[in-house]
Amino acid sequence: GNNPSTPSAIAEGRAKCWCTFDESGTLADSFNTASITDNATGDWTVNIDTDMSNANYAFACSVNAEADVNNLTVGGIAAFAAGTLRIAVKTAHTGSNVDEEAMSVIIFGDQ
């Protein structure tokens, strides 16, 4: 329309990696995700297939929580690296890590 995008704007604005996986680390669907590593309960590493060019990328996570679990928090728990993202899923009221039935991650950055 009246708001043309440049090739640079398109390349910078596209997700470079995304995935959805279950509590066993099995990928349901993904793009540019080599694998998921289950480090411990509620502690996952997303292994990126084609690495980001540096560790200065952005990510967002979401969890499909079970009905009896409230106040979940999801966040990065380790320093970013160009080829991985480590995340944790915790309950806010206990601070304990938990596995959930479905988790999703999306990553934006330079490649």
Disulfide bonds with the S-S distance in Angstrom:
none
